[in-house]
Amino acid sequence: DYLARGVDGDGDGIVDLRHSVPDVIMTTANKVLSRGWKRDQPWIEEVRAPDDMPWDQTGRTNKLPLSQWTQWGVTNPDGSPLVDNGLKAGLALPMGRKGPAFLTYDNFDVYLEWNQSFTYALTAANLAARLAGAPQLNPRNPEPGLSGDQMKALQTKLEAKGYDVGTVDGILGTNTREAIRKEQMRLGLPVDGWPTPELLARL
């Protein structure tokens, strides 16, 4: 696929993805564009989530109009109202409901098709936002997470309940996060996909 969509970014007449940074950047951009990236549309937008809202409606894939997120109390980081851009977005909570929050648009999903690591994609998107003039990320005050060994114990418990978490590796991947959400819902906990000591103890 890279050979088919390779771009000579530095104009030397050769597509060299091992030694030419411009070639790598332009080829990657071409590949993402071919997967459906929409020019001049956002991919993430940092927001502030309220202390209480329907947490089960959050998540990257549950795309809703910005008017709905506004109705539930989601605002810009400074507390000002969201500006409706006519697009739908999910609400990603990478460190749970008390951590940073992001509206995720279709372009973010397109990027994830290229690199399926949520953390990598979110880091790249935030860097792009900073380069475009966005303020520094507000880390807020997330609940304490789990150590690597605790995460492995949690994954083992989730597997025992029939969830497919992939490899028990202590890493919070997509499958593990989704299993956590389902167990949070079952246990009556806020459904934010964040592994906490309380959840581990409840399981």
N, CA and C atoms as a LAMMPS dump frame, in Angstrom:
ITEM: TIMESTEP
0
ITEM: NUMBER OF ATOMS
609
ITEM: BOX BOUNDS ff ff ff
-5.0000000000000000e+02 5.0000000000000000e+02
-5.0000000000000000e+02 5.0000000000000000e+02
-5.0000000000000000e+02 5.0000000000000000e+02
ITEM: ATOMS id mol type element x y z
1 1 1 N 0.84 -1.201 0
2 1 2 C 0 0 0
3 1 3 C 0.878 1.256 0
4 2 1 N 1.962 1.228 0.784
5 2 2 C 2.861 2.38 0.802
6 2 3 C 3.533 2.579 -0.547
7 3 1 N 3.86 1.475 -1.218
8 3 2 C 4.478 1.592 -2.533
9 3 3 C 3.502 2.215 -3.527
10 4 1 N 2.218 1.832 -3.411
11 4 2 C 1.214 2.348 -4.341
12 4 3 C 0.917 3.818 -4.081
13 5 1 N 1.007 4.249 -2.828
14 5 2 C 0.629 5.622 -2.478
15 5 3 C 1.834 6.465 -2.059
16 6 1 N 3.027 6 -2.366
17 6 2 C 4.221 6.745 -1.999
18 6 3 C 4.293 8.097 -2.695
19 7 1 N 4.778 9.097 -1.974
20 7 2 C 4.885 10.46 -2.505
21 7 3 C 6.326 10.945 -2.348
22 8 1 N 6.847 11.519 -3.415
23 8 2 C 8.188 12.098 -3.389
24 8 3 C 8.102 13.491 -2.772
25 9 1 N 8.225 13.56 -1.465
26 9 2 C 8.035 14.823 -0.764
27 9 3 C 9.17 15.813 -0.902
28 10 1 N 10.383 15.325 -1.147
29 10 2 C 11.518 16.247 -1.229
30 10 3 C 11.926 16.571 -2.665
31 11 1 N 11.19 16.005 -3.641
32 11 2 C 11.407 16.359 -5.033
33 11 3 C 12.683 15.835 -5.655
34 12 1 N 13.26 14.747 -5.082
35 12 2 C 14.493 14.218 -5.663
36 12 3 C 14.24 13.118 -6.687
37 13 1 N 12.946 12.869 -6.973
38 13 2 C 12.6 11.867 -7.969
39 13 3 C 12.528 10.456 -7.443
40 14 1 N 12.733 10.267 -6.134
41 14 2 C 12.717 8.936 -5.522
42 14 3 C 11.826 8.973 -4.281
43 15 1 N 11.01 7.939 -4.114
44 15 2 C 10.233 7.79 -2.884
45 15 3 C 11.061 6.941 -1.926
46 16 1 N 11.626 7.576 -0.917
47 16 2 C 12.514 6.901 0.032
48 16 3 C 11.927 7.035 1.431
49 17 1 N 11.235 5.988 1.868
50 17 2 C 10.551 6.045 3.157
51 17 3 C 11.465 5.666 4.32
52 18 1 N 12.706 5.354 4.03
53 18 2 C 13.651 5.019 5.095
54 18 3 C 14.528 6.207 5.49
55 19 1 N 14.801 7.087 4.544
56 19 2 C 15.771 8.14 4.822
57 19 3 C 15.247 9.559 4.593
58 20 1 N 14.074 9.708 3.982
59 20 2 C 13.564 11.043 3.667
60 20 3 C 12.337 11.369 4.518
61 21 1 N 12.505 12.314 5.446
62 21 2 C 11.376 12.721 6.295
63 21 3 C 10.249 13.333 5.463
64 22 1 N 10.533 14.227 4.49
65 22 2 C 9.439 14.756 3.661
66 22 3 C 8.672 13.662 2.926
67 23 1 N 9.374 12.64 2.435
68 23 2 C 8.693 11.535 1.753
69 23 3 C 7.766 10.8 2.714
70 24 1 N 8.237 10.572 3.938
71 24 2 C 7.423 9.866 4.937
72 24 3 C 6.178 10.675 5.273
73 25 1 N 6.349 11.971 5.514
74 25 2 C 5.218 12.823 5.897
75 25 3 C 4.189 12.9 4.773
76 26 1 N 4.643 13.132 3.557
77 26 2 C 3.717 13.271 2.433
78 26 3 C 3.045 11.944 2.086
79 27 1 N 3.778 10.846 2.217
80 27 2 C 3.187 9.532 1.945
81 27 3 C 2.135 9.189 2.989
82 28 1 N 2.439 9.477 4.249
83 28 2 C 1.465 9.224 5.314
84 28 3 C 0.211 10.061 5.099
85 29 1 N 0.39 11.334 4.761
86 29 2 C -0.763 12.205 4.505
87 29 3 C -1.601 11.672 3.347
88 30 1 N -0.942 11.205 2.303
89 30 2 C -1.656 10.665 1.145
90 30 3 C -2.429 9.407 1.517
91 31 1 N -1.827 8.582 2.363
92 31 2 C -2.486 7.347 2.786
93 31 3 C -3.723 7.644 3.638
94 32 1 N -3.581 8.574 4.579
95 32 2 C -4.718 8.94 5.427
96 32 3 C -5.819 9.585 4.592
97 33 1 N -5.434 10.435 3.646
98 33 2 C -6.418 11.076 2.772
99 33 3 C -7.19 10.036 1.972
100 34 1 N -6.507 8.983 1.545
101 34 2 C -7.163 7.941 0.748
102 34 3 C -8.171 7.142 1.565
103 35 1 N -8.057 7.196 2.895
104 35 2 C -8.975 6.46 3.762
105 35 3 C -10.213 7.267 4.131
106 36 1 N -10.292 8.507 3.641
107 36 2 C -11.498 9.292 3.873
108 36 3 C -11.31 10.552 4.69
109 37 1 N -10.064 10.94 4.928
110 37 2 C -9.808 12.179 5.668
111 37 3 C -10.431 13.361 4.934
112 38 1 N -11.136 14.206 5.682
113 38 2 C -11.803 15.377 5.11
114 38 3 C -11.001 16.628 5.443
115 39 1 N -10.545 17.292 4.399
116 39 2 C -9.759 18.509 4.592
117 39 3 C -10.587 19.587 5.308
118 40 1 N -9.91 20.39 6.083
119 40 2 C -10.518 21.543 6.76
120 40 3 C -11.591 21.146 7.763
121 41 1 N -11.552 19.887 8.235
122 41 2 C -12.443 19.47 9.311
123 41 3 C -11.594 19.029 10.502
124 42 1 N -12.083 19.236 11.716
125 42 2 C -11.295 18.88 12.906
126 42 3 C -11.221 17.372 13.089
127 43 1 N -10.272 16.941 13.917
128 43 2 C -10.281 15.523 14.298
129 43 3 C -10.452 15.35 15.793
130 44 1 N -9.901 16.249 16.607
131 44 2 C -10.25 16.27 18.029
132 44 3 C -10.413 17.723 18.466
133 45 1 N -11.064 17.878 19.61
134 45 2 C -11.245 19.211 20.192
135 45 3 C -11.336 19.029 21.696
136 46 1 N -10.415 19.623 22.426
137 46 2 C -10.462 19.492 23.874
138 46 3 C -11.676 20.227 24.423
139 47 1 N -12.357 19.604 25.379
140 47 2 C -13.539 20.191 25.997
141 47 3 C -13.482 19.93 27.502
142 48 1 N -14.46 20.477 28.197
143 48 2 C -14.608 20.209 29.628
144 48 3 C -15.931 19.487 29.852
145 49 1 N -15.863 18.325 30.47
146 49 2 C -17.078 17.578 30.794
147 49 3 C -17.546 17.972 32.196
148 50 1 N -18.85 17.986 32.432
149 50 2 C -19.353 18.347 33.756
150 50 3 C -19.082 17.233 34.766
151 51 1 N -19.391 17.503 36.026
152 51 2 C -19.186 16.485 37.057
153 51 3 C -20.171 15.335 36.923
154 52 1 N -21.315 15.61 36.319
155 52 2 C -22.324 14.561 36.184
156 52 3 C -23.004 14.69 34.827
157 53 1 N -23.1 13.591 34.123
158 53 2 C -23.775 13.545 32.829
159 53 3 C -24.037 12.075 32.504
160 54 1 N -24.756 11.76 31.442
161 54 2 C -24.966 10.351 31.075
162 54 3 C -23.662 9.735 30.55
163 55 1 N -22.847 9.214 31.462
164 55 2 C -21.526 8.712 31.073
165 55 3 C -21.612 7.552 30.095
166 56 1 N -22.73 6.833 30.117
167 56 2 C -22.855 5.705 29.189
168 56 3 C -22.988 6.167 27.74
169 57 1 N -23.209 7.469 27.534
170 57 2 C -23.302 8.002 26.174
171 57 3 C -21.94 8.459 25.645
172 58 1 N -20.923 8.439 26.505
173 58 2 C -19.6 8.86 26.071
174 58 3 C -18.916 7.736 25.304
175 59 1 N -17.808 8.07 24.698
176 59 2 C -17.064 7.096 23.903
177 59 3 C -16.816 7.634 22.505
178 60 1 N -15.717 7.228 21.943
179 60 2 C -15.296 7.751 20.641
180 60 3 C -16.295 7.477 19.537
181 61 1 N -16.964 6.329 19.565
182 61 2 C -17.788 5.914 18.428
183 61 3 C -19.23 6.397 18.495
184 62 1 N -19.663 6.913 19.647
185 62 2 C -21.051 7.375 19.775
186 62 3 C -21.134 8.829 19.322
187 63 1 N -21.269 9.007 18.012
188 63 2 C -21.242 10.351 17.438
189 63 3 C -22.601 11.032 17.605
190 64 1 N -22.592 12.212 18.219
191 64 2 C -23.809 12.978 18.473
192 64 3 C -23.589 14.432 18.057
193 65 1 N -24.678 15.167 17.773
194 65 2 C -24.531 16.593 17.45
195 65 3 C -23.949 17.358 18.638
196 66 1 N -23.202 18.402 18.356
197 66 2 C -22.626 19.193 19.439
198 66 3 C -23.702 19.804 20.323
199 67 1 N -24.88 20.023 19.752
200 67 2 C -25.978 20.571 20.551
201 67 3 C -26.361 19.625 21.682
202 68 1 N -26.234 18.318 21.445
203 68 2 C -26.556 17.351 22.492
204 68 3 C -25.509 17.377 23.596
205 69 1 N -24.24 17.444 23.206
206 69 2 C -23.196 17.53 24.225
207 69 3 C -23.355 18.811 25.033
208 70 1 N -23.726 19.902 24.367
209 70 2 C -23.957 21.161 25.073
210 70 3 C -25.097 21.013 26.072
211 71 1 N -26.145 20.321 25.66
212 71 2 C -27.301 20.115 26.542
213 71 3 C -26.902 19.356 27.803
214 72 1 N -25.932 18.476 27.682
215 72 2 C -25.463 17.692 28.831
216 72 3 C -24.39 18.41 29.639
217 73 1 N -24.047 19.633 29.246
218 73 2 C -23.125 20.428 30.044
219 73 3 C -21.686 20.433 29.592
220 74 1 N -21.395 19.872 28.423
221 74 2 C -20.034 19.894 27.89
222 74 3 C -19.751 21.286 27.33
223 75 1 N -18.598 21.843 27.672
224 75 2 C -18.231 23.194 27.238
225 75 3 C -16.804 23.2 26.683
226 76 1 N -16.385 24.347 26.2
227 76 2 C -14.978 24.541 25.888
228 76 3 C -14.17 24.488 27.189
229 77 1 N -12.848 24.29 27.101
230 77 2 C -12.046 24.188 28.325
231 77 3 C -12.173 25.389 29.257
232 78 1 N -12.443 26.578 28.694
233 78 2 C -12.57 27.779 29.528
234 78 3 C -13.987 27.989 30.045
235 79 1 N -14.879 27.038 29.76
236 79 2 C -16.252 27.135 30.237
237 79 3 C -17.211 27.807 29.282
238 80 1 N -16.716 28.338 28.186
239 80 2 C -17.592 28.981 27.203
240 80 3 C -18.35 27.926 26.4
241 81 1 N -19.503 28.289 25.822
242 81 2 C -20.309 27.308 25.083
243 81 3 C -19.584 26.795 23.839
244 82 1 N -19.863 25.552 23.489
245 82 2 C -19.338 24.988 22.247
246 82 3 C -19.933 25.727 21.055
247 83 1 N -19.147 25.885 20.019
248 83 2 C -19.635 26.47 18.772
249 83 3 C -20.046 25.33 17.855
250 84 1 N -21.322 25.285 17.497
251 84 2 C -21.827 24.185 16.675
252 84 3 C -21.264 24.298 15.263
253 85 1 N -20.467 23.317 14.874
254 85 2 C -19.86 23.33 13.541
255 85 3 C -20.621 22.469 12.54
256 86 1 N -21.794 21.96 12.96
257 86 2 C -22.608 21.147 12.064
258 86 3 C -22.164 19.707 11.955
259 87 1 N -21.121 19.327 12.699
260 87 2 C -20.606 17.961 12.646
261 87 3 C -21.026 17.186 13.888
262 88 1 N -20.953 15.874 13.784
263 88 2 C -21.194 15.018 14.941
264 88 3 C -19.856 14.564 15.516
265 89 1 N -19.844 14.33 16.824
266 89 2 C -18.602 13.934 17.484
267 89 3 C -18.905 13.012 18.654
268 90 1 N -17.948 12.142 18.961
269 90 2 C -18.008 11.354 20.179
270 90 3 C -17.277 12.101 21.283
271 91 1 N -17.449 11.646 22.515
272 91 2 C -16.748 12.256 23.644
273 91 3 C -15.812 11.217 24.241
274 92 1 N -14.521 11.383 24.001
275 92 2 C -13.514 10.444 24.489
276 92 3 C -12.981 10.909 25.834
277 93 1 N -12.881 9.957 26.771
278 93 2 C -12.371 10.233 28.114
279 93 3 C -11.188 9.301 28.363
280 94 1 N -10.02 9.613 27.816
281 94 2 C -8.897 8.672 27.873
282 94 3 C -8.438 8.323 29.276
283 95 1 N -8.684 9.212 30.266
284 95 2 C -8.313 8.935 31.65
285 95 3 C -9.533 9.029 32.563
286 96 1 N -10.688 8.674 32.019
287 96 2 C -11.895 8.673 32.818
288 96 3 C -12.568 10.027 32.896
289 97 1 N -13.673 10.062 33.617
290 97 2 C -14.523 11.254 33.624
291 97 3 C -13.877 12.44 34.33
292 98 1 N -12.859 12.206 35.148
293 98 2 C -12.205 13.299 35.864
294 98 3 C -10.911 13.752 35.193
295 99 1 N -10.582 13.133 34.067
296 99 2 C -9.381 13.504 33.327
297 99 3 C -9.716 14.387 32.144
298 100 1 N -8.779 14.588 31.237
299 100 2 C -9.036 15.403 30.044
300 100 3 C -10.117 14.773 29.174
301 101 1 N -10.852 15.612 28.463
302 101 2 C -11.955 15.14 27.617
303 101 3 C -11.802 15.728 26.222
304 102 1 N -12.188 14.943 25.216
305 102 2 C -12.036 15.375 23.828
306 102 3 C -13.258 14.995 23.003
307 103 1 N -13.745 15.934 22.206
308 103 2 C -14.673 15.577 21.145
309 103 3 C -13.855 14.942 20.031
310 104 1 N -14.298 13.795 19.545
311 104 2 C -13.58 13.098 18.476
312 104 3 C -14.475 13.021 17.248
313 105 1 N -13.947 13.508 16.139
314 105 2 C -14.706 13.59 14.89
315 105 3 C -14.327 12.445 13.948
316 106 1 N -14.99 12.403 12.794
317 106 2 C -14.741 11.336 11.822
318 106 3 C -13.276 11.269 11.409
319 107 1 N -12.616 12.407 11.291
320 107 2 C -11.208 12.399 10.896
321 107 3 C -10.339 11.639 11.899
322 108 1 N -10.705 11.681 13.169
323 108 2 C -9.95 10.932 14.171
324 108 3 C -10.094 9.437 13.925
325 109 1 N -11.296 9.002 13.568
326 109 2 C -11.523 7.59 13.264
327 109 3 C -10.729 7.165 12.035
328 110 1 N -10.647 8.06 11.053
329 110 2 C -9.862 7.765 9.847
330 110 3 C -8.395 7.571 10.217
331 111 1 N -7.88 8.442 11.077
332 111 2 C -6.48 8.318 11.494
333 111 3 C -6.253 7.008 12.239
334 112 1 N -7.239 6.594 13.042
335 112 2 C -7.124 5.336 13.781
336 112 3 C -7.08 4.132 12.848
337 113 1 N -7.661 4.251 11.675
338 113 2 C -7.558 3.161 10.712
339 113 3 C -6.117 2.994 10.251
340 114 1 N -5.381 4.1 10.23
341 114 2 C -3.976 4.04 9.816
342 114 3 C -3.1 3.543 10.959
343 115 1 N -3.297 4.078 12.16
344 115 2 C -2.566 3.63 13.343
345 115 3 C -3.581 3.346 14.434
346 116 1 N -3.732 2.088 14.804
347 116 2 C -4.834 1.675 15.659
348 116 3 C -4.587 1.882 17.147
349 117 1 N -3.494 2.517 17.496
350 117 2 C -3.235 2.834 18.894
351 117 3 C -3.972 4.118 19.262
352 118 1 N -4.943 4.01 20.175
353 118 2 C -5.712 5.182 20.588
354 118 3 C -4.799 6.24 21.201
355 119 1 N -3.858 5.806 22.035
356 119 2 C -2.954 6.749 22.688
357 119 3 C -2.08 7.469 21.67
358 120 1 N -1.558 6.723 20.695
359 120 2 C -0.724 7.327 19.655
360 120 3 C -1.532 8.351 18.864
361 121 1 N -2.739 7.954 18.449
362 121 2 C -3.57 8.843 17.639
363 121 3 C -3.941 10.102 18.418
364 122 1 N -4.266 9.938 19.694
365 122 2 C -4.648 11.09 20.509
366 122 3 C -3.459 12.029 20.716
367 123 1 N -2.284 11.452 20.909
368 123 2 C -1.079 12.266 21.066
369 123 3 C -0.783 13.052 19.793
370 124 1 N -0.888 12.38 18.65
371 124 2 C -0.65 13.049 17.372
372 124 3 C -1.667 14.157 17.138
373 125 1 N -2.927 13.883 17.46
374 125 2 C -3.978 14.879 17.263
375 125 3 C -3.769 16.086 18.168
376 126 1 N -3.368 15.835 19.41
377 126 2 C -3.14 16.949 20.33
378 126 3 C -1.935 17.78 19.896
379 127 1 N -0.883 17.106 19.4
380 127 2 C 0.279 17.836 18.895
381 127 3 C -0.112 18.717 17.713
382 128 1 N -0.939 18.167 16.814
383 128 2 C -1.394 18.949 15.662
384 128 3 C -2.204 20.158 16.118
385 129 1 N -3.036 19.959 17.134
386 129 2 C -3.839 21.069 17.653
387 129 3 C -2.945 22.151 18.259
388 130 1 N -1.902 21.73 18.988
389 130 2 C -0.973 22.701 19.575
390 130 3 C -0.24 23.481 18.496
391 131 1 N 0.186 22.777 17.437
392 131 2 C 0.884 23.449 16.341
393 131 3 C -0.021 24.458 15.639
394 132 1 N -1.341 24.188 15.686
395 132 2 C -2.304 25.091 15.057
396 132 3 C -2.716 26.232 15.978
397 133 1 N -2.165 26.256 17.203
398 133 2 C -2.431 27.367 18.1
399 133 3 C -3.289 27.058 19.305
400 134 1 N -3.672 25.795 19.501
401 134 2 C -4.494 25.437 20.656
402 134 3 C -3.681 25.592 21.941
403 135 1 N -4.328 25.942 23.054
404 135 2 C -3.598 26.083 24.321
405 135 3 C -3.135 24.731 24.845
406 136 1 N -2.266 24.771 25.835
407 136 2 C -1.758 23.543 26.437
408 136 3 C -2.898 22.744 27.052
409 137 1 N -2.794 21.429 26.942
410 137 2 C -3.82 20.531 27.458
411 137 3 C -3.99 20.697 28.962
412 138 1 N -5.24 20.688 29.42
413 138 2 C -5.53 20.717 30.846
414 138 3 C -5.674 19.279 31.346
415 139 1 N -4.716 18.785 32.143
416 139 2 C -4.78 17.38 32.571
417 139 3 C -5.891 17.093 33.565
418 140 1 N -6.439 18.14 34.186
419 140 2 C -7.47 18.006 35.213
420 140 3 C -6.954 17.124 36.356
421 141 1 N -7.822 16.316 36.966
422 141 2 C -7.41 15.529 38.135
423 141 3 C -8.019 14.134 38.051
424 142 1 N -7.477 13.284 37.174
425 142 2 C -8.078 11.958 36.989
426 142 3 C -7.955 11.087 38.235
427 143 1 N -8.878 10.144 38.371
428 143 2 C -8.788 9.171 39.45
429 143 3 C -7.533 8.324 39.265
430 144 1 N -6.922 7.866 40.364
431 144 2 C -5.75 6.999 40.227
432 144 3 C -6.093 5.756 39.406
433 145 1 N -5.196 5.403 38.498
434 145 2 C -5.396 4.209 37.685
435 145 3 C -4.772 2.996 38.337
436 146 1 N -4.448 2.011 37.537
437 146 2 C -3.881 0.764 38.038
438 146 3 C -2.438 0.616 37.58
439 147 1 N -1.666 -0.103 38.368
440 147 2 C -0.311 -0.451 37.955
441 147 3 C -0.382 -1.507 36.857
442 148 1 N 0.76 -1.803 36.249
443 148 2 C 0.781 -2.825 35.206
444 148 3 C 0.299 -4.174 35.707
445 149 1 N 0.753 -4.568 36.892
446 149 2 C 0.33 -5.86 37.45
447 149 3 C -1.156 -5.845 37.793
448 150 1 N -1.645 -4.727 38.309
449 150 2 C -3.076 -4.627 38.608
450 150 3 C -3.906 -4.697 37.331
451 151 1 N -3.408 -4.057 36.258
452 151 2 C -4.119 -4.123 34.979
453 151 3 C -4.189 -5.554 34.471
454 152 1 N -3.103 -6.297 34.614
455 152 2 C -3.112 -7.699 34.203
456 152 3 C -4.127 -8.494 35.022
457 153 1 N -4.192 -8.21 36.323
458 153 2 C -5.17 -8.889 37.172
459 153 3 C -6.588 -8.548 36.731
460 154 1 N -6.813 -7.275 36.393
461 154 2 C -8.135 -6.855 35.915
462 154 3 C -8.479 -7.551 34.605
463 155 1 N -7.532 -7.596 33.687
464 155 2 C -7.774 -8.258 32.404
465 155 3 C -8.075 -9.74 32.596
466 156 1 N -7.374 -10.365 33.527
467 156 2 C -7.621 -11.782 33.809
468 156 3 C -9.035 -11.986 34.335
469 157 1 N -9.477 -11.1 35.224
470 157 2 C -10.841 -11.191 35.752
471 157 3 C -11.872 -10.965 34.644
472 158 1 N -11.595 -10.021 33.757
473 158 2 C -12.518 -9.753 32.651
474 158 3 C -12.585 -10.947 31.702
475 159 1 N -11.439 -11.561 31.444
476 159 2 C -11.424 -12.766 30.614
477 159 3 C -12.254 -13.871 31.241
478 160 1 N -12.145 -14.021 32.555
479 160 2 C -12.903 -15.058 33.258
480 160 3 C -14.403 -14.826 33.147
481 161 1 N -14.794 -13.573 32.917
482 161 2 C -16.211 -13.246 32.746
483 161 3 C -16.65 -13.346 31.289
484 162 1 N -15.738 -13.771 30.416
485 162 2 C -16.102 -14.003 29.022
486 162 3 C -15.745 -12.897 28.056
487 163 1 N -15.049 -11.872 28.524
488 163 2 C -14.678 -10.77 27.633
489 163 3 C -13.401 -11.1 26.861
490 164 1 N -13.344 -10.637 25.635
491 164 2 C -12.139 -10.762 24.827
492 164 3 C -11.325 -9.487 24.991
493 165 1 N -10.299 -9.55 25.822
494 165 2 C -9.462 -8.372 26.061
495 165 3 C -8.179 -8.436 25.241
496 166 1 N -8.075 -9.432 24.374
497 166 2 C -6.834 -9.608 23.63
498 166 3 C -5.787 -10.244 24.525
499 167 1 N -4.559 -9.806 24.396
500 167 2 C -3.474 -10.325 25.228
501 167 3 C -3.521 -9.693 26.616
502 168 1 N -3.347 -10.515 27.647
503 168 2 C -3.254 -9.995 29.012
504 168 3 C -1.86 -9.392 29.174
505 169 1 N -1.767 -8.096 28.905
506 169 2 C -0.466 -7.436 28.843
507 169 3 C -0.347 -6.214 29.743
508 170 1 N -1.408 -5.919 30.505
509 170 2 C -1.357 -4.756 31.381
510 170 3 C -1.541 -3.429 30.681
511 171 1 N -1.931 -3.48 29.4
512 171 2 C -2.116 -2.263 28.606
513 171 3 C -3.609 -2.007 28.391
514 172 1 N -4.023 -0.776 28.565
515 172 2 C -5.432 -0.411 28.393
516 172 3 C -5.722 -0.201 26.912
517 173 1 N -6.027 -1.29 26.217
518 173 2 C -6.356 -1.223 24.804
519 173 3 C -7.852 -1.076 24.583
520 174 1 N -8.251 -1.062 23.332
521 174 2 C -9.655 -0.845 22.979
522 174 3 C -10.555 -1.919 23.562
523 175 1 N -10.172 -3.19 23.442
524 175 2 C -11.011 -4.279 23.939
525 175 3 C -11.149 -4.224 25.455
526 176 1 N -10.048 -3.963 26.138
527 176 2 C -10.098 -3.875 27.597
528 176 3 C -10.965 -2.706 28.037
529 177 1 N -10.815 -1.582 27.369
530 177 2 C -11.612 -0.403 27.725
531 177 3 C -13.109 -0.671 27.538
532 178 1 N -13.466 -1.354 26.456
533 178 2 C -14.878 -1.65 26.203
534 178 3 C -15.422 -2.629 27.237
535 179 1 N -14.619 -3.617 27.619
536 179 2 C -15.044 -4.558 28.656
537 179 3 C -15.242 -3.841 29.987
538 180 1 N -14.364 -2.908 30.296
539 180 2 C -14.496 -2.118 31.522
540 180 3 C -15.805 -1.341 31.511
541 181 1 N -16.131 -0.729 30.393
542 181 2 C -17.38 0.032 30.287
543 181 3 C -18.587 -0.86 30.574
544 182 1 N -18.576 -2.05 30.028
545 182 2 C -19.713 -2.959 30.232
546 182 3 C -19.828 -3.385 31.691
547 183 1 N -18.691 -3.627 32.335
548 183 2 C -18.735 -3.999 33.746
549 183 3 C -19.114 -2.808 34.622
550 184 1 N -18.668 -1.629 34.272
551 184 2 C -19.088 -0.436 35.013
552 184 3 C -20.6 -0.271 34.937
553 185 1 N -21.155 -0.498 33.764
554 185 2 C -22.6 -0.391 33.6
555 185 3 C -23.311 -1.439 34.452
556 186 1 N -22.798 -2.655 34.441
557 186 2 C -23.419 -3.738 35.212
558 186 3 C -23.373 -3.454 36.706
559 187 1 N -22.287 -2.846 37.159
560 187 2 C -22.094 -2.6 38.583
561 187 3 C -22.674 -1.269 39.05
562 188 1 N -23.228 -0.486 38.125
563 188 2 C -23.798 0.802 38.497
564 188 3 C -22.765 1.883 38.739
565 189 1 N -21.576 1.717 38.159
566 189 2 C -20.521 2.72 38.277
567 189 3 C -20.575 3.676 37.085
568 190 1 N -20.012 4.877 37.212
569 190 2 C -19.951 5.771 36.05
570 190 3 C -19.235 5.088 34.883
571 191 1 N -19.864 5.092 33.725
572 191 2 C -19.352 4.338 32.573
573 191 3 C -18.386 5.225 31.786
574 192 1 N -17.121 5.22 32.21
575 192 2 C -16.133 6.058 31.526
576 192 3 C -14.943 5.271 30.983
577 193 1 N -14.942 3.948 31.175
578 193 2 C -13.889 3.123 30.598
579 193 3 C -12.539 3.228 31.28
580 194 1 N -12.485 3.813 32.47
581 194 2 C -11.213 4.005 33.163
582 194 3 C -11.057 2.96 34.272
583 195 1 N -9.956 2.2 34.269
584 195 2 C -9.757 1.16 35.282
585 195 3 C -9.31 1.756 36.614
586 196 1 N -10.065 1.521 37.646
587 196 2 C -9.751 2.066 38.962
588 196 3 C -9.598 0.936 39.978
589 197 1 N -8.932 1.208 41.103
590 197 2 C -8.848 0.205 42.161
591 197 3 C -10.228 -0.254 42.631
592 198 1 N -11.199 0.662 42.65
593 198 2 C -12.553 0.278 43.066
594 198 3 C -13.136 -0.767 42.127
595 199 1 N -12.978 -0.564 40.822
596 199 2 C -13.499 -1.536 39.863
597 199 3 C -12.825 -2.883 40.048
598 200 1 N -11.507 -2.888 40.217
599 200 2 C -10.784 -4.145 40.413
600 200 3 C -11.289 -4.865 41.649
601 201 1 N -11.52 -4.117 42.731
602 201 2 C -12.014 -4.723 43.966
603 201 3 C -13.427 -5.264 43.791
604 202 1 N -14.265 -4.555 43.045
605 202 2 C -15.652 -4.985 42.836
606 202 3 C -15.733 -6.255 41.991
607 203 1 N -14.724 -6.475 41.14
608 203 2 C -14.725 -7.673 40.31
609 203 3 C -14.188 -8.887 41.058
